[in-house]
Amino acid sequence: MKFTRGIYVDGTFFDIPMISLKRNADFLDKYAERVETGDLERELIGVYYNYTLTVGSSNAFGETDYEAFWDKMTEPVEFHEISVPSMSGYYTFTGYISSVSDEYKKILDDDAVFKGFTCKFTAKSPARTP
């Protein structure tokens, strides 16, 4: 399935050929500890929505320049405001980009085509709390 919506990062829209947008709901505890009886005691901080984005070939980009997209995704800042497609429009959160990768598909004399772009968005704050 090809996505028909792009993403926003720090208010800038990126018209990208999304192949996959994987969402994880990660549960973070302040502590989780087994007591002598074998029961688990824990204090849940919250549930964090984290995403892995996979994008198609750089020559399939819409109005967005691939190099500008790469530069934004690898910008050395602590946090970004990220908006990803959701059931009801877009889900917006503050997070950081923990990894970015791509691969050369074709190297030409004065240009290159990339494939396999993947990045991970990690939320700064929980989406849901107890």
C-alpha positions, 0 to 999 in steps of 0.5 A: 500500500502506498501512502498518499499523505506526507509528513510534517517536521518542524512545520515543513511539509515533505511530499514523500512516497511512504511505503510504511509507517510502523507505530509502536506503543512502548510502555515505560515504567518508573520501576518494575520489580519482583517482590519475594512473593513473585508478584511484580510491582511496577509504576507505569510512567506512560505509553509512548508512541514511536514510529519507523518510517520507510520511504520509496525511491528518491526519484518517486518524491513529489514536490520535496527534494530528496536532499532537503528531506535527508538534511532535515532528518539528519539535522543535529537538534535535540527534538523536532515537532513531528506530524504523521498521518493517522486515522483522523488526519495527523498525529503530532508529537515532540520527539527525536530522530534516533536513526536514519539510513538509505542506500544508493540505488543508482549512481550517475555522472551528475546525480544519484538515486536512493532507495530504502530510506528508513528513520526512527522517531522516538517520542519525548513524552508519553501519549497516554498516562495512567 
